[in-house]
Amino acid sequence: MDVYATEEEQVESIKKWWKENGRSVIAGAIIGLGGVFGWRWWIEHRQQVAENASSAFEQILTQAGSGDTATALNQAQRIDQEFGGTAYATFSPLVIAEVKYRQGDKAGARAELEKAIAKAPDPGMRTIAVLRLARILLDSGDAAGAAALLSRHPATDSFAGDYAALGGDIALAQGDTAGARNAYAEALKKNASSAALIQIKLDNLPPAG
């Protein structure tokens, strides 16, 4: 199973949203306080922090993509230390988890994703981390643990299809062919990612008895 085959587009969308809107959200909240001394300085300060955090995160993406994993790991620690109050402190564990998983360090990847879940600034980001952690658990043979994780963190509407697809994989791993069939059908109905692959899985199931 390729844990990282289906959510990359959602991560990129969230990252772009934050870069385009995060500063205006921060500025709007501060302006709303009205009359607070030094608010202009505070806005400029927060904008500078966001820009620096964004630059640091882009470096992680570049380093991880080029195979410079040691530098990427060091950069992630820097983001935690210097930009812990930004959304990039959640983004970096997602990238580092992928690096560690591809290195064969499943325990390390799990720890990073658990950190991302705990720090997630919004339900969408949390859901991405939950899906990845559940896939690692399933890939490690812990189907029950994967199912329990999904149960503890219900899907947002936009990820309902991906939850159903993973639910199908979990059911299949547990020998529940009927449950897998129902889950895959639901995933297709709810526009899950990788619909073609889900359809293949569904078609390959034995006929209903």
N, C-alpha and C positions, 0 to 999 in steps of 0.2 A: 504493500500500500504506500502511495506517495502522499504523505501528510500535507505537503505544501503544494498540491496541484490545483486547489479550487478557490482559495480565498485571497490570492494576491491582488486581484483587481479591487476587492473591497477595501483592503488595507491602503492601497494607493489612493482610492477615492477619499477615504477619511483623512489621510495625510494632506491631500490637496485642499480639502475643505478647511482644515485647521490653518494652513498657511494663508489661505485667502480670506478667512473670516475670523480667525482667532483674535487678531489684534483689535478688530472693530468691536468684538464682543467685550474684550477687556476694557477698551476705551468707553464703550457705552455704559458699562457698569459704574465706572469711576465718575463719568460726567453726571450720571444720575444722582450721585451724592450731593451735587450742587454746593458751591460755596466753600468747599473744603480747600484750605490753604495748600498750595503746592500741587494741585491736581495735574497741571500741565507737565510738571517735572515727572510725576508718577507715571503718566501715560507714556511719555517718551522713554522712561526707564523700562517699563514693561515691554514696549515695542522692541527696545534694544535687546532685552533678554530673549524675547521670542525669536528675533532674527539670529542671535548667536546660537540658540538651541537648535534652530532649523539647520543652520550651517553645520553644526556638530553632527546632527542626525544624517545629513546628506553624506558626510564623510564616512559614517558607519556603512551606509548602503554601498558606497563605492568600494570600501575596503572589503566588506563581506563578499561583494560580487566578484572582486578580483582574486579572492582566495587569501587575502591578508587577514587571517582570522585573529591572530594575536593582537594586531593593532585595533581591529574592530572591537575586541573584548575590552581593551584598555579604554577605547573611546566611549564604550557603553558605561564604564565605571565613572568616567568624567561627567557624562550627562546626568547620572544619578546624583553625583556630588554637587554639581554646579547648577543643574537645571531641574532639580527634583520636583519643582512646583509647576512644571510645564507638561503638556501632553506628550512631549517627546520622551519623557521618562517612562511612558507606557509603550511608545512605539519601539524604543531600542530593545527592550526584552523580547519583543516579537521577532526582531531580526536576529538577535543573539541566540534565541531558541532554535531558529532554523539552522544557524551555523553549527551549533552543538549537536543537533539531531543528525545532520549530514556527516558529522565527524564520528557518529556512533555513540555519542554521549547522551543517551535518552534520559538519564536521571538529571543531567544538567539542563536539558531542554525542558523537562517537566518543571524544574525549579524556576526557570525564567518565565514560563507561561503562568505558573501560579502567582508569580510576582505581578505579571501583567494584569491578571484577573483582579488582584487585590487593588491595583492602582488605577484601573480603567476609569477614564473621565466620563464615559457615557456607555449606555447599554450596547451600542453597536460594537465598540472596541472590545468590550468584555466578551461579547458573543464570539468574535473572531478568535480570541485567546481560548475560550472554552472549547470551540470546535477543534482547534489544533491539539489541545491537551487531550481531549477525548479520543482523537485519532491515534495519538501516541499510546494511550492506555490500551486501545484496541489492538494496535500493532504489537504491543508487548504481551498480548494474551489476556488482558484484564477487561473482558467485555462487560462484566458486571460493574466495574469501576467506571468505565466510560458511560454506561447507562445512568449510573447514579449521578455523575457529574452533570450530564444534560438535564437530569431531573431537578438538580439544585439550582440551575441557571436556565430558566425557560428562554426560548428563542424570542427575539424581536420579530416583528412581522416580516421584515426584509430578509431574514435568515431562516424563516420557517421551513422552506424547501430544503435547505442544506441540513437542518436538524433532522428532517424526515429521512433524507438520504443516508445520513450517518446512522440513524435509528435502524434502517434496513440492513446496513452492514453489521450492526451489533446483533440484530435478531438472527441473521444468517450465521454469525459466529457461534451463537448459542443454540443452533439447530432448529430455530423456529422459522421454517420456510414460509408458512402462511403469514407470519408477522412481517417477514422481509418483503413479501410480495405487496402487502398493504402499504408498507412504509415507502417502498420505491414508487408505487402508484401515486401516493400522496405527494412525494417529492416532485414528480413530474407535473402534477396539478398545480403545485405552488411555485413553479418556475425555479427549481434548484439549479445551481451551477452544474456544468458538465452534464447536461440533460442526455446527450448521446450515450455517455458512459452508463448512466443510470438505466437507460432503456436496454442496453446490452445486458446489464446485470439482471434486469427484470425478465428479459427474454430467455436467459440462461437458466432460470429457476425451473425445477421440475413442474409439470402440470399440476394444477390443483386437484386434490383427490376427492 
